[in-house]
């Protein structure tokens, strides 16, 4: 068994998954609407900014959270943006599950790096 061949098999399986195919289809649609595309990009960027701040030890910024909620309401009101976000979240869940499976399978021995 060649690990690189298996990795390529995994990539093929991901690209054949319903989540990936749907995501690529809605991406084509949103690519035709610059306003919806910008709305989604701005929303995701703002979400990531908040998550990075919180991971860095900053408390939750109520103003940013409110801004994200307002941005989300605009997305919900735009059919292309809304369809993209739903598909994006499904695909991201698939990728996160794969990362978790990989991480869990190679976690043995990683306790070496824990502080004691």
TAQUI-V476556 format. One record per residue. N is the residue number from 1. D_FIRST is the distance of its C-alpha to the first C-alpha in Angstrom with 1 decimal. Layout:
BEGIN
N | D_FIRST
N | D_FIRST
END
This chain:
BEGIN
1 | 0.0
2 | 3.8
3 | 6.3
4 | 8.8
5 | 7.8
6 | 7.7
7 | 10.9
8 | 12.4
9 | 11.9
10 | 13.8
11 | 16.4
12 | 17.0
13 | 17.4
14 | 19.9
15 | 21.8
16 | 22.1
17 | 23.4
18 | 27.2
19 | 27.7
20 | 26.4
21 | 28.2
22 | 31.4
23 | 31.2
24 | 31.0
25 | 33.9
26 | 36.1
27 | 35.3
28 | 36.8
29 | 39.8
30 | 40.5
31 | 40.0
32 | 43.2
33 | 45.3
34 | 45.7
35 | 47.7
36 | 45.1
37 | 42.3
38 | 44.3
39 | 45.1
40 | 41.5
41 | 40.5
42 | 43.5
43 | 42.7
44 | 39.1
45 | 40.2
46 | 42.9
47 | 40.6
48 | 38.2
49 | 41.3
50 | 42.4
51 | 39.1
52 | 38.8
53 | 42.3
54 | 41.8
55 | 38.7
56 | 40.8
57 | 43.3
58 | 45.9
59 | 47.3
60 | 47.1
61 | 49.3
62 | 51.4
63 | 52.5
64 | 48.9
65 | 47.9
66 | 50.9
67 | 50.1
68 | 46.6
69 | 48.1
70 | 50.6
71 | 47.9
72 | 45.9
73 | 49.1
74 | 49.4
75 | 45.8
76 | 46.5
77 | 49.5
78 | 47.6
79 | 45.6
80 | 43.2
81 | 42.5
82 | 42.3
83 | 39.8
84 | 37.6
85 | 37.7
86 | 36.8
87 | 33.8
88 | 32.9
89 | 33.0
90 | 30.9
91 | 28.2
92 | 28.5
93 | 28.2
94 | 24.8
95 | 23.6
96 | 25.1
97 | 23.4
98 | 20.0
99 | 21.0
100 | 22.3
101 | 19.2
102 | 17.2
103 | 20.2
104 | 20.7
105 | 17.2
106 | 17.5
107 | 21.2
108 | 21.2
109 | 22.9
110 | 24.4
111 | 27.7
112 | 28.1
113 | 29.6
114 | 32.0
115 | 35.7
116 | 37.5
END
